[in-house]
């Protein structure tokens, strides 16, 4: 049995056709559940061509300052 969030449906919320920014999309989905919109969503095909990788590594503050002073950073 599928449970529908009736409060959401009473408000008439629908998924916006477009968001003005990634932040606007994030704000929408922070307050809405994809489960409530499952039947409104379709499949999409996407391709990603990742050209660069970024690794975030914790570094001690003193080591960072030494590297910066020697222009490694």
N, C-alpha and C positions, 0 to 999 in steps of 0.2 A: 504494500500500500504506500502511495506517495503522499507525504505530508507537505502541504503548502503553507507558507507563512502568510496567513490571512491579513495580518496588519500591513505587510508590504504590499499585497495586492490591492487593499483598500485605498492606499495612498496613490496607486496608479503608477508606481515606479517602473520604469523600463530602462533597459540599458541604453545610454546615449549612443547615437549613431557615430559620433566622433567626440574625442576629448581635445581640449585646447592645448593640453600639455600632459607630460607623464605624471606630473604632480596631481593634476585634476583627476586622472585615471586612478592614481593611488588613493586619493581621498574618497572617491566613489567606492572602490573595492574595500577600503578600510571599514566602511559602514554597511556594506552589502555582502551577501553570501552568493557565490557562484551557484550553489545548490538551488537557490530560489529562481535562477534564470536558466537552468540547464536546458529546458525545452526551447529557449530562444536562441541558444548558441548553435553555430554550425561548425563544420570542420574547415580548417584553413591549411593551405600548404605554405611552407616557408623554407627559405634557404638562408644559411648563414655562411659568410666567407670571412672567417676570423683570420685577420692578418697579424695581429699582435696579441701577446699575452702579457698580463701584468700579475706579478706575484707580490703579495703583501706579506712582509716578513718582519716580525718584531725585532727591534735593535735597541740595545742599551743606549741611553742618552749620551754617555761619554763616548762610545764608539761612533755614534752618529756625528757628534761634534768634531771628532778627529777626522773622520772621512770628509766632512764638509770643509774643514780647514785645508785639507790636502786636495780639495776640489775633485774628490771622487763622486760627489753628489752634485 
